[in-house]
Amino acid sequence: MNKESSKISVQREFAAALNLVWEAWTNPEILDQWWAPKPFRNKTKVMEFKPGGMWLYGMISPQEEIFWCKSEFENIEHQNSFSYTDNFCDENGEVKEKFPNSLWTNVFVDNATSCTVNITIQFENLDSLERIIEMGFKEGFSMAMENLDQLLENNSIR
């Protein structure tokens, strides 16, 4: 976490080929299997993986409460990188409050027998960054990354 630039940087290496890791990050059927931290589950309502498209999804609590999010894709370079703006929203994708509005940039690096994903999350200001950390982002995102590790480990992506 860099408070001066209001940015979070994550580097994660996965024990799988680039094409499988890319598929896990861009295919809604696979995303729904790992994106939400347990005991939550994820459900995609809309996925248009293209510049100008969006991913509208809900994270569903054990009590069936749904927290809706919308990712609006900006740049996509197949099996190299993609970026998107992320917001909380309602079930129709309507952003009521731009908190915590963030710009995600994911860069995929092929390491022959593994794939590294470099994730940069840029917030509008330090307050937004600190608020998302207080909401449990670090713990939740770490759990999601572990979910993806397990999915790849079990060869569940083909």
Legacy VTK file of the C-alpha trace (Angstrom):
# vtk DataFile Version 3.0
C-alpha trace
ASCII
DATASET POLYDATA
POINTS 158 float
0.000 0.000 0.000
1.407 3.374 -1.013
-0.393 6.133 0.871
1.419 8.922 -0.994
0.033 7.791 -4.357
-3.242 6.274 -3.008
-2.337 2.962 -4.614
-2.328 -0.735 -3.759
0.077 -3.029 -5.608
-0.199 -6.813 -5.533
2.075 -9.300 -7.252
0.894 -12.900 -7.288
2.458 -15.907 -8.980
0.193 -18.797 -9.930
1.424 -22.328 -10.654
-0.332 -22.510 -14.023
0.160 -21.507 -17.631
-0.645 -17.970 -18.760
-3.654 -19.037 -20.848
-5.287 -20.733 -17.824
-4.694 -17.806 -15.487
-6.004 -15.359 -18.121
-9.109 -17.522 -18.563
-9.659 -17.582 -14.796
-9.632 -13.769 -14.688
-11.793 -13.174 -17.775
-14.355 -15.998 -17.987
-17.402 -15.306 -15.774
-18.118 -18.993 -15.123
-14.614 -19.373 -13.694
-14.566 -15.966 -11.943
-17.710 -16.944 -10.054
-15.838 -19.936 -8.608
-13.074 -17.905 -6.931
-13.628 -14.125 -6.851
-15.592 -13.805 -3.588
-13.858 -14.525 -0.274
-15.414 -17.431 1.611
-18.039 -17.750 3.015
-19.352 -15.361 0.330
-20.028 -16.573 -3.196
-19.981 -14.658 -6.461
-22.637 -14.446 -9.176
-22.146 -12.713 -12.511
-25.198 -10.969 -13.931
-23.507 -9.443 -17.026
-20.055 -9.948 -18.538
-18.984 -8.087 -21.655
-15.223 -8.531 -21.679
-14.317 -5.866 -24.230
-13.226 -2.220 -24.082
-16.323 -0.257 -23.048
-17.983 -3.435 -21.726
-18.734 -4.277 -18.134
-18.797 -7.019 -15.554
-21.804 -6.687 -13.243
-21.647 -9.120 -10.359
-22.896 -9.667 -6.854
-21.067 -11.013 -3.842
-23.618 -13.008 -1.866
-23.314 -13.375 1.894
-24.293 -16.535 3.798
-27.466 -14.621 4.776
-28.216 -14.116 1.035
-27.477 -10.368 1.157
-26.070 -9.256 -2.210
-23.362 -6.609 -2.571
-23.352 -5.459 -6.203
-20.255 -4.279 -8.056
-19.600 -3.051 -11.563
-16.316 -3.163 -13.441
-16.157 -1.065 -16.612
-13.400 -2.301 -18.923
-11.100 0.244 -20.494
-8.089 -1.399 -22.144
-7.666 -5.077 -22.984
-4.582 -6.670 -24.548
-5.293 -10.391 -24.936
-3.266 -12.490 -22.475
-1.180 -9.440 -21.575
-3.214 -6.928 -19.573
-6.573 -5.342 -18.892
-7.800 -2.380 -16.903
-11.148 -1.390 -15.493
-12.856 1.081 -13.191
-14.565 -0.597 -10.258
-17.535 0.719 -8.259
-20.173 -0.511 -5.869
-23.616 -0.233 -7.487
-27.163 -1.565 -7.417
-28.381 -4.727 -9.182
-28.848 -2.770 -12.426
-25.318 -1.373 -12.438
-26.393 2.078 -11.272
-23.589 3.677 -9.264
-25.179 5.601 -6.405
-22.028 6.679 -4.621
-18.575 6.574 -6.160
-16.975 4.868 -3.205
-14.539 3.310 -3.407
-14.033 4.170 -7.059
-10.781 2.568 -8.182
-8.877 1.873 -11.383
-7.490 -1.663 -11.603
-4.682 -2.583 -13.985
-3.805 -6.279 -14.236
-0.638 -7.270 -16.106
0.032 -10.953 -16.837
3.593 -12.260 -17.166
4.306 -15.680 -18.685
7.040 -17.489 -16.729
6.937 -20.700 -18.838
5.684 -22.957 -15.999
3.845 -20.283 -14.030
2.148 -16.931 -14.508
2.617 -13.770 -12.474
-0.192 -11.228 -12.239
0.807 -7.689 -11.275
-2.235 -5.828 -9.971
-2.275 -2.076 -9.419
-5.331 -0.484 -7.830
-5.397 3.313 -8.020
-7.794 5.207 -5.751
-8.966 8.781 -6.216
-7.585 9.790 -2.830
-6.062 8.506 0.385
-9.420 8.540 2.188
-10.892 6.067 -0.336
-7.840 3.819 -0.035
-7.993 3.814 3.767
-11.745 3.186 3.796
-11.427 0.135 1.522
-8.628 -1.233 3.736
-10.877 -0.742 6.800
-13.614 -2.721 5.023
-11.292 -5.752 4.982
-9.949 -5.541 1.432
-6.569 -7.080 2.254
-8.042 -10.116 3.976
-10.839 -10.568 1.422
-8.592 -10.230 -1.625
-6.024 -12.574 -0.089
-8.771 -15.180 0.385
-9.892 -14.760 -3.232
-6.308 -15.267 -4.445
-6.123 -18.444 -2.357
-9.416 -19.594 -3.920
-7.843 -19.146 -7.359
-4.690 -21.008 -6.259
-6.855 -23.969 -5.200
-8.875 -23.901 -8.416
-5.700 -23.956 -10.512
-4.100 -26.572 -8.256
-7.066 -28.897 -8.726
-6.817 -28.495 -12.522
-10.432 -27.289 -12.572
-9.760 -24.943 -15.497
-9.358 -26.439 -18.937
LINES 1 159
158 0 1 2 3 4 5 6 7 8 9 10 11 12 13 14 15 16 17 18 19 20 21 22 23 24 25 26 27 28 29 30 31 32 33 34 35 36 37 38 39 40 41 42 43 44 45 46 47 48 49 50 51 52 53 54 55 56 57 58 59 60 61 62 63 64 65 66 67 68 69 70 71 72 73 74 75 76 77 78 79 80 81 82 83 84 85 86 87 88 89 90 91 92 93 94 95 96 97 98 99 100 101 102 103 104 105 106 107 108 109 110 111 112 113 114 115 116 117 118 119 120 121 122 123 124 125 126 127 128 129 130 131 132 133 134 135 136 137 138 139 140 141 142 143 144 145 146 147 148 149 150 151 152 153 154 155 156 157
